[in-house]
Amino acid sequence: MIFIENEGITDPRVNLALEEYALRNFPARDYLLFYINEPSIIIGRNQNTLEEINLSYVEENNIHVVRRVSGGGAVYHDFGNLNFSFITNHDVKSLNNFLKFTEPVIKILNSIGVAAELKGRNDIVVNDRKISGNAQFSTGKRMFSHGTLLLDSDLDEVTRALNVKMSKIISKGHKSVRSRVANISEFLPEPMDIHHFRSFILKGLYREEPDFETYHLSPDEWKAVHQLKEEKYATWDWNYGSSPKFNIQRSKRFPIGEIDLRIFVEKGHIESLRIFGDFFGKEPVESLESLFHGRRYDREEISEVLEPVVIEDYFGALDKEDFLELLYGEDQPDL
């Protein structure tokens, strides 16, 4: 295992660029990356940014908004949150296997009396309160599994900066998402600042992997990381993108996450389809969206388009009939 030193950078645009650069360009070995971001909202790959954030609050408080390449939901980062990323070879036993990558971290937390466990799709919880959310991304050959560790974050900022959807609140069975989130500091026997916590987790992982080594990027590598940041993670197109034109919206929360469809139908044909949500999938939904362009908005034709599609590649464990029903259910609008 090689630990990638991010040199204390707290700009989320640089840190996400570093993570992607390492994934795509470093030799095929196992890596670990830690980073701490200044106040920011990190948007899931498939989400509609403007519907996930409180835009006026974000702008007034100079909070970064950055889209990541992995799926899942929007999360709030600040100086009280430690992010970890395991970068490895892709294999079918690792993709969507969050236990494999969170278990070493959970073991370290357990060693200091924090009764952490993996629960639900991708959350580490203590007493049913979330202290970590996790997501994954795969290129087909390489992948990373990354997550948050809320040590001492300003949890009130979560509800101020994000637009938390009612469907998510209902699905969690709580009156608010804020009530089910916790800081690890609440469960520690002794106070620990974020830098001490970072060192503690890293030393624990070093003990698990005796052949650990630390890697510092070369000036040329940092130049490439900053170029990726400027060309992608610092751009409006990547982080926000234009809101799609649509005349049909259909959304539903499934066990795999929420799927939100925006469909523009003109003269009975699908001119555009956009798929948003906090689901996890191996393949980019853009390739699924493109299959419907120009096709009749008709259940039989939509079913025909879906027939050869492996729907699990885009959403995880979702039944194709459920997606068809969402895309073209019984209650159709008059167009």
Phi and psi restraints in degrees (value plus and minus 20) as a CYANA .aco file:
   2 ILE   PHI    -134.7   -94.7
   2 ILE   PSI     106.1   146.1
   3 PHE   PHI    -110.1   -70.1
   3 PHE   PSI     103.2   143.2
   4 ILE   PHI    -109.7   -69.7
   4 ILE   PSI      98.7   138.7
   5 GLU   PHI    -103.9   -63.9
   5 GLU   PSI     100.3   140.3
   6 ASN   PHI    -111.1   -71.1
   6 ASN   PSI     -12.9    27.1
   7 GLU   PHI      41.6    81.6
   7 GLU   PSI       9.8    49.8
   8 GLY   PHI      55.1    95.1
   8 GLY   PSI      -6.1    33.9
   9 ILE   PHI     -88.3   -48.3
   9 ILE   PSI     114.7   154.7
  10 THR   PHI    -137.6   -97.6
  10 THR   PSI     -14.1    25.9
  11 ASP   PHI     -98.8   -58.8
  11 ASP   PSI      95.2   135.2
  12 PRO   PHI     -82.8   -42.8
  12 PRO   PSI     -47.3    -7.3
  13 ARG   PHI     -87.7   -47.7
  13 ARG   PSI     -57.8   -17.8
  14 VAL   PHI     -92.8   -52.8
  14 VAL   PSI     -63.0   -23.0
  15 ASN   PHI     -84.5   -44.5
  15 ASN   PSI     -59.9   -19.9
  16 LEU   PHI     -90.1   -50.1
  16 LEU   PSI     -53.8   -13.8
  17 ALA   PHI     -86.4   -46.4
  17 ALA   PSI     -60.5   -20.5
  18 LEU   PHI     -81.4   -41.4
  18 LEU   PSI     -64.0   -24.0
  19 GLU   PHI     -80.8   -40.8
  19 GLU   PSI     -66.5   -26.5
  20 GLU   PHI     -88.7   -48.7
  20 GLU   PSI     -59.7   -19.7
  21 TYR   PHI     -81.2   -41.2
  21 TYR   PSI     -64.8   -24.8
  22 ALA   PHI     -82.7   -42.7
  22 ALA   PSI     -61.5   -21.5
  23 LEU   PHI     -79.2   -39.2
  23 LEU   PSI     -64.6   -24.6
  24 ARG   PHI    -109.7   -69.7
  24 ARG   PSI     -39.2     0.8
  25 ASN   PHI    -143.6  -103.6
  25 ASN   PSI     -41.8    -1.8
  26 PHE   PHI     -95.1   -55.1
  26 PHE   PSI     132.9   172.9
  27 PRO   PHI     -74.1   -34.1
  27 PRO   PSI     132.8   172.8
  28 ALA   PHI     -94.7   -54.7
  28 ALA   PSI      53.3    93.3
  29 ARG   PHI    -145.5  -105.5
  29 ARG   PSI     158.2   198.2
  30 ASP   PHI    -110.8   -70.8
  30 ASP   PSI     112.9   152.9
  31 TYR   PHI    -148.5  -108.5
  31 TYR   PSI     135.9   175.9
  32 LEU   PHI    -148.1  -108.1
  32 LEU   PSI     112.7   152.7
  33 LEU   PHI    -147.1  -107.1
  33 LEU   PSI     112.1   152.1
  34 PHE   PHI    -131.4   -91.4
  34 PHE   PSI     124.8   164.8
  35 TYR   PHI    -174.3  -134.3
  35 TYR   PSI     129.5   169.5
  36 ILE   PHI    -139.5   -99.5
  36 ILE   PSI     105.7   145.7
  37 ASN   PHI    -124.2   -84.2
  37 ASN   PSI     124.0   164.0
  38 GLU   PHI     -87.4   -47.4
  38 GLU   PSI     146.7   186.7
  39 PRO   PHI     -67.9   -27.9
  39 PRO   PSI     103.8   143.8
  40 SER   PHI    -181.9  -141.9
  40 SER   PSI     136.2   176.2
  41 ILE   PHI    -130.5   -90.5
  41 ILE   PSI     106.2   146.2
  42 ILE   PHI    -126.2   -86.2
  42 ILE   PSI      95.6   135.6
  43 ILE   PHI    -112.3   -72.3
  43 ILE   PSI     119.3   159.3
  44 GLY   PHI     -86.6   -46.6
  44 GLY   PSI     132.8   172.8
  45 ARG   PHI     -72.5   -32.5
  45 ARG   PSI     -57.0   -17.0
  46 ASN   PHI    -122.5   -82.5
  46 ASN   PSI      -6.7    33.3
  47 GLN   PHI    -113.0   -73.0
  47 GLN   PSI     133.8   173.8
  48 ASN   PHI    -109.1   -69.1
  48 ASN   PSI      82.3   122.3
  49 THR   PHI     -73.4   -33.4
  49 THR   PSI     -68.5   -28.5
  50 LEU   PHI     -84.2   -44.2
  50 LEU   PSI     -40.6    -0.6
  51 GLU   PHI    -111.8   -71.8
  51 GLU   PSI     -28.3    11.7
  52 GLU   PHI    -119.2   -79.2
  52 GLU   PSI     -38.2     1.8
  53 ILE   PHI    -137.9   -97.9
  53 ILE   PSI     136.7   176.7
  54 ASN   PHI    -109.4   -69.4
  54 ASN   PSI      71.0   111.0
  55 LEU   PHI     -78.9   -38.9
  55 LEU   PSI     -65.5   -25.5
  56 SER   PHI     -83.4   -43.4
  56 SER   PSI     -60.5   -20.5
  57 TYR   PHI     -87.8   -47.8
  57 TYR   PSI     -61.1   -21.1
  58 VAL   PHI     -81.4   -41.4
  58 VAL   PSI     -65.2   -25.2
  59 GLU   PHI     -88.7   -48.7
  59 GLU   PSI     -61.2   -21.2
  60 GLU   PHI     -83.7   -43.7
  60 GLU   PSI     -50.5   -10.5
  61 ASN   PHI    -127.8   -87.8
  61 ASN   PSI      -7.7    32.3
  62 ASN   PHI      32.6    72.6
  62 ASN   PSI      25.0    65.0
  63 ILE   PHI    -109.4   -69.4
  63 ILE   PSI     107.5   147.5
  64 HIS   PHI     -83.3   -43.3
  64 HIS   PSI     124.1   164.1
  65 VAL   PHI    -144.7  -104.7
  65 VAL   PSI      96.1   136.1
  66 VAL   PHI    -155.6  -115.6
  66 VAL   PSI     112.8   152.8
  67 ARG   PHI    -108.6   -68.6
  67 ARG   PSI     118.0   158.0
  68 ARG   PHI    -119.9   -79.9
  68 ARG   PSI     150.2   190.2
  69 VAL   PHI    -107.2   -67.2
  69 VAL   PSI     -33.7     6.3
  70 SER   PHI    -108.8   -68.8
  70 SER   PSI     140.2   180.2
  71 GLY   PHI     -98.9   -58.9
  71 GLY   PSI    -181.5  -141.5
  72 GLY   PHI      72.6   112.6
  72 GLY   PSI    -190.7  -150.7
  73 GLY   PHI    -118.7   -78.7
  73 GLY   PSI     153.9   193.9
  74 ALA   PHI     -92.7   -52.7
  74 ALA   PSI     120.1   160.1
  75 VAL   PHI    -152.5  -112.5
  75 VAL   PSI     133.8   173.8
  76 TYR   PHI    -121.3   -81.3
  76 TYR   PSI     111.2   151.2
  77 HIS   PHI    -135.2   -95.2
  77 HIS   PSI     125.8   165.8
  78 ASP   PHI    -172.8  -132.8
  78 ASP   PSI    -190.8  -150.8
  79 PHE   PHI     -89.6   -49.6
  79 PHE   PSI     -28.0    12.0
  80 GLY   PHI    -116.8   -76.8
  80 GLY   PSI      -8.1    31.9
  81 ASN   PHI    -143.6  -103.6
  81 ASN   PSI     108.8   148.8
  82 LEU   PHI    -123.3   -83.3
  82 LEU   PSI     107.9   147.9
  83 ASN   PHI    -124.8   -84.8
  83 ASN   PSI     116.2   156.2
  84 PHE   PHI    -144.0  -104.0
  84 PHE   PSI     128.9   168.9
  85 SER   PHI    -163.3  -123.3
  85 SER   PSI     101.3   141.3
  86 PHE   PHI    -117.9   -77.9
  86 PHE   PSI     102.1   142.1
  87 ILE   PHI    -131.3   -91.3
  87 ILE   PSI      99.4   139.4
  88 THR   PHI    -161.7  -121.7
  88 THR   PSI     159.1   199.1
  89 ASN   PHI     -89.1   -49.1
  89 ASN   PSI     126.1   166.1
  90 HIS   PHI     -96.1   -56.1
  90 HIS   PSI     116.3   156.3
  91 ASP   PHI    -172.1  -132.1
  91 ASP   PSI     135.9   175.9
  92 VAL   PHI     -84.9   -44.9
  92 VAL   PSI     -43.9    -3.9
  93 LYS   PHI    -100.1   -60.1
  93 LYS   PSI     -34.2     5.8
  94 SER   PHI    -117.8   -77.8
  94 SER   PSI     -55.0   -15.0
  95 LEU   PHI     -86.0   -46.0
  95 LEU   PSI     107.5   147.5
  96 ASN   PHI      47.8    87.8
  96 ASN   PSI     -10.2    29.8
  97 ASN   PHI    -116.9   -76.9
  97 ASN   PSI      60.7   100.7
  98 PHE   PHI     -91.0   -51.0
  98 PHE   PSI     -46.6    -6.6
  99 LEU   PHI     -81.5   -41.5
  99 LEU   PSI     -60.5   -20.5
 100 LYS   PHI     -75.1   -35.1
 100 LYS   PSI     -61.1   -21.1
 101 PHE   PHI    -111.8   -71.8
 101 PHE   PSI     -44.0    -4.0
 102 THR   PHI    -111.7   -71.7
 102 THR   PSI     -40.2    -0.2
 103 GLU   PHI     -77.2   -37.2
 103 GLU   PSI     -63.3   -23.3
 104 PRO   PHI     -82.0   -42.0
 104 PRO   PSI     -57.6   -17.6
 105 VAL   PHI     -89.1   -49.1
 105 VAL   PSI     -64.0   -24.0
 106 ILE   PHI     -79.6   -39.6
 106 ILE   PSI     -61.3   -21.3
 107 LYS   PHI     -80.4   -40.4
 107 LYS   PSI     -60.8   -20.8
 108 ILE   PHI     -87.3   -47.3
 108 ILE   PSI     -62.4   -22.4
 109 LEU   PHI     -83.3   -43.3
 109 LEU   PSI     -61.7   -21.7
 110 ASN   PHI     -80.2   -40.2
 110 ASN   PSI     -53.4   -13.4
 111 SER   PHI     -86.1   -46.1
 111 SER   PSI     -39.6     0.4
 112 ILE   PHI    -131.0   -91.0
 112 ILE   PSI       1.2    41.2
 113 GLY   PHI      67.9   107.9
 113 GLY   PSI     -11.5    28.5
 114 VAL   PHI    -111.9   -71.9
 114 VAL   PSI      92.1   132.1
 115 ALA   PHI    -100.3   -60.3
 115 ALA   PSI      43.8    83.8
 116 ALA   PHI    -102.4   -62.4
 116 ALA   PSI     128.8   168.8
 117 GLU   PHI    -174.8  -134.8
 117 GLU   PSI     133.7   173.7
 118 LEU   PHI    -103.0   -63.0
 118 LEU   PSI     113.0   153.0
 119 LYS   PHI    -165.6  -125.6
 119 LYS   PSI     128.1   168.1
 120 GLY   PHI      50.8    90.8
 120 GLY   PSI    -173.7  -133.7
 121 ARG   PHI     -86.2   -46.2
 121 ARG   PSI     -66.3   -26.3
 122 ASN   PHI    -180.1  -140.1
 122 ASN   PSI       2.8    42.8
 123 ASP   PHI    -127.2   -87.2
 123 ASP   PSI     120.4   160.4
 124 ILE   PHI    -115.1   -75.1
 124 ILE   PSI     109.2   149.2
 125 VAL   PHI    -148.2  -108.2
 125 VAL   PSI     137.5   177.5
 126 VAL   PHI    -148.3  -108.3
 126 VAL   PSI     101.3   141.3
 127 ASN   PHI      32.9    72.9
 127 ASN   PSI      21.9    61.9
 128 ASP   PHI      47.1    87.1
 128 ASP   PSI      -5.9    34.1
 129 ARG   PHI    -130.7   -90.7
 129 ARG   PSI     112.4   152.4
 130 LYS   PHI     -95.4   -55.4
 130 LYS   PSI     107.3   147.3
 131 ILE   PHI    -136.4   -96.4
 131 ILE   PSI     -26.1    13.9
 132 SER   PHI    -178.8  -138.8
 132 SER   PSI     115.6   155.6
 133 GLY   PHI    -136.2   -96.2
 133 GLY   PSI     127.6   167.6
 134 ASN   PHI    -152.9  -112.9
 134 ASN   PSI     132.1   172.1
 135 ALA   PHI    -168.7  -128.7
 135 ALA   PSI     145.7   185.7
 136 GLN   PHI    -158.0  -118.0
 136 GLN   PSI     138.4   178.4
 137 PHE   PHI    -166.1  -126.1
 137 PHE   PSI     120.6   160.6
 138 SER   PHI    -152.2  -112.2
 138 SER   PSI     120.5   160.5
 139 THR   PHI    -112.6   -72.6
 139 THR   PSI     -25.1    14.9
 140 GLY   PHI      82.3   122.3
 140 GLY   PSI     -51.9   -11.9
 141 LYS   PHI    -130.5   -90.5
 141 LYS   PSI     -58.1   -18.1
 142 ARG   PHI    -144.7  -104.7
 142 ARG   PSI     139.3   179.3
 143 MET   PHI    -171.7  -131.7
 143 MET   PSI     141.4   181.4
 144 PHE   PHI    -152.6  -112.6
 144 PHE   PSI     133.3   173.3
 145 SER   PHI    -143.9  -103.9
 145 SER   PSI      96.0   136.0
 146 HIS   PHI    -145.9  -105.9
 146 HIS   PSI     138.4   178.4
 147 GLY   PHI    -177.1  -137.1
 147 GLY   PSI     150.3   190.3
 148 THR   PHI    -122.8   -82.8
 148 THR   PSI     136.3   176.3
 149 LEU   PHI    -153.8  -113.8
 149 LEU   PSI      84.5   124.5
 150 LEU   PHI     -99.7   -59.7
 150 LEU   PSI      79.1   119.1
 151 LEU   PHI    -105.0   -65.0
 151 LEU   PSI     -75.6   -35.6
 152 ASP   PHI    -171.3  -131.3
 152 ASP   PSI      33.3    73.3
 153 SER   PHI     -99.7   -59.7
 153 SER   PSI     138.3   178.3
 154 ASP   PHI    -101.2   -61.2
 154 ASP   PSI      73.6   113.6
 155 LEU   PHI     -88.3   -48.3
 155 LEU   PSI     -43.7    -3.7
 156 ASP   PHI     -85.6   -45.6
 156 ASP   PSI     -47.6    -7.6
 157 GLU   PHI     -86.6   -46.6
 157 GLU   PSI     -44.4    -4.4
 158 VAL   PHI     -78.2   -38.2
 158 VAL   PSI     -68.1   -28.1
 159 THR   PHI     -98.5   -58.5
 159 THR   PSI     -45.4    -5.4
 160 ARG   PHI     -94.1   -54.1
 160 ARG   PSI     -59.5   -19.5
 161 ALA   PHI    -110.6   -70.6
 161 ALA   PSI     -44.0    -4.0
 162 LEU   PHI    -127.3   -87.3
 162 LEU   PSI     130.0   170.0
 163 ASN   PHI    -114.7   -74.7
 163 ASN   PSI      78.9   118.9
 164 VAL   PHI    -103.7   -63.7
 164 VAL   PSI     100.1   140.1
 165 LYS   PHI     -92.7   -52.7
 165 LYS   PSI     124.6   164.6
 166 MET   PHI     -79.6   -39.6
 166 MET   PSI     -55.0   -15.0
 167 SER   PHI     -81.6   -41.6
 167 SER   PSI     -54.2   -14.2
 168 LYS   PHI     -92.7   -52.7
 168 LYS   PSI     -59.4   -19.4
 169 ILE   PHI     -81.8   -41.8
 169 ILE   PSI     -65.9   -25.9
 170 ILE   PHI     -84.1   -44.1
 170 ILE   PSI     -61.4   -21.4
 171 SER   PHI     -86.2   -46.2
 171 SER   PSI     -46.2    -6.2
 172 LYS   PHI    -106.7   -66.7
 172 LYS   PSI     -30.2     9.8
 173 GLY   PHI      51.6    91.6
 173 GLY   PSI       3.3    43.3
 174 HIS   PHI    -147.1  -107.1
 174 HIS   PSI     141.2   181.2
 175 LYS   PHI     -91.7   -51.7
 175 LYS   PSI     -45.6    -5.6
 176 SER   PHI    -171.9  -131.9
 176 SER   PSI     134.3   174.3
 177 VAL   PHI     -88.6   -48.6
 177 VAL   PSI     -54.1   -14.1
 178 ARG   PHI     -76.1   -36.1
 178 ARG   PSI     -56.7   -16.7
 179 SER   PHI     -89.3   -49.3
 179 SER   PSI     -39.2     0.8
 180 ARG   PHI    -123.5   -83.5
 180 ARG   PSI     -15.1    24.9
 181 VAL   PHI    -124.2   -84.2
 181 VAL   PSI     124.9   164.9
 182 ALA   PHI    -160.7  -120.7
 182 ALA   PSI     137.5   177.5
 183 ASN   PHI    -113.2   -73.2
 183 ASN   PSI     123.2   163.2
 184 ILE   PHI     -80.8   -40.8
 184 ILE   PSI     -50.2   -10.2
 185 SER   PHI     -77.9   -37.9
 185 SER   PSI     -47.2    -7.2
 186 GLU   PHI     -84.0   -44.0
 186 GLU   PSI     -42.9    -2.9
 187 PHE   PHI    -130.1   -90.1
 187 PHE   PSI     -19.9    20.1
 188 LEU   PHI    -101.9   -61.9
 188 LEU   PSI     119.6   159.6
 189 PRO   PHI     -88.6   -48.6
 189 PRO   PSI     -49.9    -9.9
 190 GLU   PHI    -151.5  -111.5
 190 GLU   PSI     125.1   165.1
 191 PRO   PHI     -80.7   -40.7
 191 PRO   PSI     129.6   169.6
 192 MET   PHI    -168.8  -128.8
 192 MET   PSI     107.5   147.5
 193 ASP   PHI    -101.9   -61.9
 193 ASP   PSI     151.5   191.5
 194 ILE   PHI     -84.6   -44.6
 194 ILE   PSI     -52.3   -12.3
 195 HIS   PHI     -94.5   -54.5
 195 HIS   PSI     -59.6   -19.6
 196 HIS   PHI     -84.2   -44.2
 196 HIS   PSI     -61.6   -21.6
 197 PHE   PHI     -83.4   -43.4
 197 PHE   PSI     -63.9   -23.9
 198 ARG   PHI     -77.3   -37.3
 198 ARG   PSI     -67.4   -27.4
 199 SER   PHI     -83.7   -43.7
 199 SER   PSI     -59.1   -19.1
 200 PHE   PHI     -84.5   -44.5
 200 PHE   PSI     -66.4   -26.4
 201 ILE   PHI     -85.0   -45.0
 201 ILE   PSI     -61.9   -21.9
 202 LEU   PHI     -84.1   -44.1
 202 LEU   PSI     -64.0   -24.0
 203 LYS   PHI     -83.0   -43.0
 203 LYS   PSI     -57.4   -17.4
 204 GLY   PHI     -83.4   -43.4
 204 GLY   PSI     -60.2   -20.2
 205 LEU   PHI     -91.5   -51.5
 205 LEU   PSI     -52.6   -12.6
 206 TYR   PHI     -81.0   -41.0
 206 TYR   PSI     -61.3   -21.3
 207 ARG   PHI     -83.8   -43.8
 207 ARG   PSI     -53.6   -13.6
 208 GLU   PHI     -91.9   -51.9
 208 GLU   PSI     -48.7    -8.7
 209 GLU   PHI    -145.3  -105.3
 209 GLU   PSI      70.8   110.8
 210 PRO   PHI     -84.1   -44.1
 210 PRO   PSI     -38.0     2.0
 211 ASP   PHI    -114.7   -74.7
 211 ASP   PSI       2.5    42.5
 212 PHE   PHI     -77.5   -37.5
 212 PHE   PSI     122.1   162.1
 213 GLU   PHI    -161.3  -121.3
 213 GLU   PSI     139.0   179.0
 214 THR   PHI    -127.6   -87.6
 214 THR   PSI     118.0   158.0
 215 TYR   PHI    -140.9  -100.9
 215 TYR   PSI     112.3   152.3
 216 HIS   PHI    -128.7   -88.7
 216 HIS   PSI     108.5   148.5
 217 LEU   PHI     -85.2   -45.2
 217 LEU   PSI     128.5   168.5
 218 SER   PHI     -97.7   -57.7
 218 SER   PSI     143.3   183.3
 219 PRO   PHI     -75.7   -35.7
 219 PRO   PSI     -58.3   -18.3
 220 ASP   PHI     -86.3   -46.3
 220 ASP   PSI     -58.0   -18.0
 221 GLU   PHI     -87.1   -47.1
 221 GLU   PSI     -62.1   -22.1
 222 TRP   PHI     -83.5   -43.5
 222 TRP   PSI     -56.5   -16.5
 223 LYS   PHI     -80.3   -40.3
 223 LYS   PSI     -62.5   -22.5
 224 ALA   PHI     -86.7   -46.7
 224 ALA   PSI     -58.3   -18.3
 225 VAL   PHI     -82.1   -42.1
 225 VAL   PSI     -66.6   -26.6
 226 HIS   PHI     -87.2   -47.2
 226 HIS   PSI     -51.5   -11.5
 227 GLN   PHI     -85.7   -45.7
 227 GLN   PSI     -62.0   -22.0
 228 LEU   PHI     -83.9   -43.9
 228 LEU   PSI     -59.8   -19.8
 229 LYS   PHI     -79.4   -39.4
 229 LYS   PSI     -67.8   -27.8
 230 GLU   PHI     -87.2   -47.2
 230 GLU   PSI     -57.6   -17.6
 231 GLU   PHI    -103.8   -63.8
 231 GLU   PSI     -36.7     3.3
 232 LYS   PHI    -152.1  -112.1
 232 LYS   PSI     -87.3   -47.3
 233 TYR   PHI     -94.0   -54.0
 233 TYR   PSI     -32.8     7.2
 234 ALA   PHI    -123.6   -83.6
 234 ALA   PSI     -11.8    28.2
 235 THR   PHI    -118.9   -78.9
 235 THR   PSI     127.3   167.3
 236 TRP   PHI     -85.4   -45.4
 236 TRP   PSI     -59.6   -19.6
 237 ASP   PHI     -78.1   -38.1
 237 ASP   PSI     -62.5   -22.5
 238 TRP   PHI     -94.0   -54.0
 238 TRP   PSI     -65.4   -25.4
 239 ASN   PHI     -99.5   -59.5
 239 ASN   PSI     -51.1   -11.1
 240 TYR   PHI    -136.3   -96.3
 240 TYR   PSI     -77.8   -37.8
 241 GLY   PHI      50.7    90.7
 241 GLY   PSI     140.3   180.3
 242 SER   PHI     -99.7   -59.7
 242 SER   PSI     123.5   163.5
 243 SER   PHI     -89.9   -49.9
 243 SER   PSI     112.4   152.4
 244 PRO   PHI     -92.8   -52.8
 244 PRO   PSI     127.3   167.3
 245 LYS   PHI     -94.4   -54.4
 245 LYS   PSI     112.0   152.0
 246 PHE   PHI    -173.7  -133.7
 246 PHE   PSI     136.5   176.5
 247 ASN   PHI    -147.2  -107.2
 247 ASN   PSI     -18.4    21.6
 248 ILE   PHI    -153.7  -113.7
 248 ILE   PSI     110.5   150.5
 249 GLN   PHI    -144.4  -104.4
 249 GLN   PSI     108.2   148.2
 250 ARG   PHI    -155.2  -115.2
 250 ARG   PSI     106.1   146.1
 251 SER   PHI    -160.1  -120.1
 251 SER   PSI     132.4   172.4
 252 LYS   PHI    -179.3  -139.3
 252 LYS   PSI     124.7   164.7
 253 ARG   PHI    -116.2   -76.2
 253 ARG   PSI     103.1   143.1
 254 PHE   PHI    -129.0   -89.0
 254 PHE   PSI     150.9   190.9
 255 PRO   PHI     -76.3   -36.3
 255 PRO   PSI     -48.5    -8.5
 256 ILE   PHI    -104.0   -64.0
 256 ILE   PSI     -24.1    15.9
 257 GLY   PHI     106.7   146.7
 257 GLY   PSI    -199.2  -159.2
 258 GLU   PHI    -107.8   -67.8
 258 GLU   PSI     118.8   158.8
 259 ILE   PHI    -138.6   -98.6
 259 ILE   PSI     106.6   146.6
 260 ASP   PHI    -143.9  -103.9
 260 ASP   PSI      95.1   135.1
 261 LEU   PHI    -123.4   -83.4
 261 LEU   PSI     115.0   155.0
 262 ARG   PHI    -139.7   -99.7
 262 ARG   PSI      96.2   136.2
 263 ILE   PHI    -141.6  -101.6
 263 ILE   PSI     109.2   149.2
 264 PHE   PHI    -129.4   -89.4
 264 PHE   PSI      94.8   134.8
 265 VAL   PHI    -133.1   -93.1
 265 VAL   PSI     107.8   147.8
 266 GLU   PHI    -152.8  -112.8
 266 GLU   PSI     106.7   146.7
 267 LYS   PHI      34.3    74.3
 267 LYS   PSI      19.2    59.2
 268 GLY   PHI      59.5    99.5
 268 GLY   PSI     -18.5    21.5
 269 HIS   PHI    -137.4   -97.4
 269 HIS   PSI     127.8   167.8
 270 ILE   PHI     -98.6   -58.6
 270 ILE   PSI      90.3   130.3
 271 GLU   PHI    -101.8   -61.8
 271 GLU   PSI     -54.0   -14.0
 272 SER   PHI    -177.1  -137.1
 272 SER   PSI     128.3   168.3
 273 LEU   PHI    -154.5  -114.5
 273 LEU   PSI     107.5   147.5
 274 ARG   PHI    -140.7  -100.7
 274 ARG   PSI     117.2   157.2
 275 ILE   PHI    -136.8   -96.8
 275 ILE   PSI     101.4   141.4
 276 PHE   PHI    -139.1   -99.1
 276 PHE   PSI     144.4   184.4
 277 GLY   PHI     134.1   174.1
 277 GLY   PSI     157.9   197.9
 278 ASP   PHI    -130.7   -90.7
 278 ASP   PSI       7.0    47.0
 279 PHE   PHI     -99.2   -59.2
 279 PHE   PSI     147.5   187.5
 280 PHE   PHI    -134.3   -94.3
 280 PHE   PSI     113.9   153.9
 281 GLY   PHI    -166.6  -126.6
 281 GLY   PSI     136.2   176.2
 282 LYS   PHI    -100.5   -60.5
 282 LYS   PSI     -58.7   -18.7
 283 GLU   PHI    -120.4   -80.4
 283 GLU   PSI     129.0   169.0
 284 PRO   PHI     -88.3   -48.3
 284 PRO   PSI     115.0   155.0
 285 VAL   PHI     -87.7   -47.7
 285 VAL   PSI     -37.5     2.5
 286 GLU   PHI     -78.3   -38.3
 286 GLU   PSI     -55.8   -15.8
 287 SER   PHI     -90.4   -50.4
 287 SER   PSI     -50.4   -10.4
 288 LEU   PHI     -92.9   -52.9
 288 LEU   PSI     -62.7   -22.7
 289 GLU   PHI     -76.5   -36.5
 289 GLU   PSI     -61.8   -21.8
 290 SER   PHI     -85.0   -45.0
 290 SER   PSI     -43.6    -3.6
 291 LEU   PHI     -85.0   -45.0
 291 LEU   PSI     -42.6    -2.6
 292 PHE   PHI    -116.4   -76.4
 292 PHE   PSI     -28.6    11.4
 293 HIS   PHI     -81.5   -41.5
 293 HIS   PSI     105.3   145.3
 294 GLY   PHI      63.6   103.6
 294 GLY   PSI     -23.8    16.2
 295 ARG   PHI    -104.8   -64.8
 295 ARG   PSI     133.2   173.2
 296 ARG   PHI     -86.3   -46.3
 296 ARG   PSI     117.7   157.7
 297 TYR   PHI    -100.7   -60.7
 297 TYR   PSI      60.3   100.3
 298 ASP   PHI    -163.7  -123.7
 298 ASP   PSI     115.8   155.8
 299 ARG   PHI     -77.7   -37.7
 299 ARG   PSI     -62.1   -22.1
 300 GLU   PHI     -84.3   -44.3
 300 GLU   PSI     -62.8   -22.8
 301 GLU   PHI     -91.3   -51.3
 301 GLU   PSI     -59.4   -19.4
 302 ILE   PHI     -82.0   -42.0
 302 ILE   PSI     -61.2   -21.2
 303 SER   PHI     -81.7   -41.7
 303 SER   PSI     -57.8   -17.8
 304 GLU   PHI     -84.7   -44.7
 304 GLU   PSI     -61.6   -21.6
 305 VAL   PHI     -82.7   -42.7
 305 VAL   PSI     -58.8   -18.8
 306 LEU   PHI     -98.0   -58.0
 306 LEU   PSI     -38.6     1.4
 307 GLU   PHI     -72.3   -32.3
 307 GLU   PSI     -68.0   -28.0
 308 PRO   PHI    -104.8   -64.8
 308 PRO   PSI     -23.1    16.9
 309 VAL   PHI     -98.1   -58.1
 309 VAL   PSI     113.2   153.2
 310 VAL   PHI    -109.5   -69.5
 310 VAL   PSI      73.9   113.9
 311 ILE   PHI     -84.5   -44.5
 311 ILE   PSI     -47.4    -7.4
 312 GLU   PHI     -84.4   -44.4
 312 GLU   PSI     -45.4    -5.4
 313 ASP   PHI     -84.3   -44.3
 313 ASP   PSI     -46.0    -6.0
 314 TYR   PHI    -119.3   -79.3
 314 TYR   PSI     -48.7    -8.7
 315 PHE   PHI    -148.4  -108.4
 315 PHE   PSI     -25.4    14.6
 316 GLY   PHI      66.2   106.2
 316 GLY   PSI    -169.8  -129.8
 317 ALA   PHI     -96.8   -56.8
 317 ALA   PSI      52.0    92.0
 318 LEU   PHI    -138.2   -98.2
 318 LEU   PSI     113.7   153.7
 319 ASP   PHI     -93.5   -53.5
 319 ASP   PSI     116.0   156.0
 320 LYS   PHI     -80.6   -40.6
 320 LYS   PSI     -55.3   -15.3
 321 GLU   PHI     -84.6   -44.6
 321 GLU   PSI     -54.0   -14.0
 322 ASP   PHI     -86.3   -46.3
 322 ASP   PSI     -59.2   -19.2
 323 PHE   PHI     -88.6   -48.6
 323 PHE   PSI     -60.6   -20.6
 324 LEU   PHI     -80.8   -40.8
 324 LEU   PSI     -62.4   -22.4
 325 GLU   PHI     -84.6   -44.6
 325 GLU   PSI     -57.1   -17.1
 326 LEU   PHI     -88.8   -48.8
 326 LEU   PSI     -62.6   -22.6
 327 LEU   PHI     -89.8   -49.8
 327 LEU   PSI     -57.4   -17.4
 328 TYR   PHI    -166.7  -126.7
 328 TYR   PSI      59.2    99.2
 329 GLY   PHI    -104.8   -64.8
 329 GLY   PSI    -192.0  -152.0
 330 GLU   PHI     -89.2   -49.2
 330 GLU   PSI     -59.2   -19.2
 331 ASP   PHI    -107.2   -67.2
 331 ASP   PSI      76.7   116.7
 332 GLN   PHI    -127.6   -87.6
 332 GLN   PSI     121.1   161.1
 333 PRO   PHI     -93.7   -53.7
 333 PRO   PSI     139.9   179.9
 334 ASP   PHI    -103.7   -63.7
 334 ASP   PSI     101.7   141.7
